[in-house]
């Protein structure tokens, strides 16, 4: 969720199209129990998620813990 939501909100807020757009994210996680090779988690978001500017800025930091500049932020 912390990866998909800000990537949906930022460009769509800038274009004014947030209410008419949707974003789909898929997370594949390898399994080691032999049941099947992968677990799949899907997240779909549509419209305005009402993220605060702080949330939009903070979420990419979760995916870039070294603190390096994130392109587009």
N, C-alpha and C positions, 0 to 999 in steps of 0.2 A: 504494500500500500504506500509506503514512504517513497518508493521509486516511481510508481505510476501516477499518483495524484498530482504532484507538482509538475510533472511533464505534461499532463493534460491541461492543467490550469494556466500555466504561464503563457504559452502561445495563443491559447483560445481567448484569454482575457485581453491580450494585446490586439487581437483581430476583432473582438466583439462577437465571436461565434460560439461562445461557451454553451449557450442554451441549445444549440443545434448540432453539437458534436459529441462523439463518444470515443473512449480510448479503451483498449483491451490489453492487459498484461498477462503473460504466462510465466510461471516459475516452474522449472524442472529441477527436481532434487533427486540425486541418485539414492537408491535403496541398497542396503547391504544384507537384508534378511532373506533374499532369494525369492520372495513372493512375486515380484516383478522388477524390472530394471529401474523404473522411475516413479516418483510421485509427481502429480501435476496439480498446481494451484492456479486458478484463474481469477482475475479481478477485472471487472468492467465498470467504468464510471462514465457518467453522462451529465452534461450540463455544468452548472457552477457548483463546485465543491465547497465554496466559501472558506477557502484556506486564507489565513492571515498572511501578510507579507513575511512575518517571522517564520511561519511554518514552511512557506515556499523556499525560504533561504536555508532553513535548518535541515530539511529532508535530504538534500543532496550531500550534506556533510556526513550523514549516516552511511552513505555509499562510498565516500571518499575520506576515510578516517585519517589519512596522512596530512590532510589540511591543504593539499595542493589546490590550485585554482581549478574550478570546474568550468569547462567551456560552456558559454551561454549564460553564466550566472553573474 
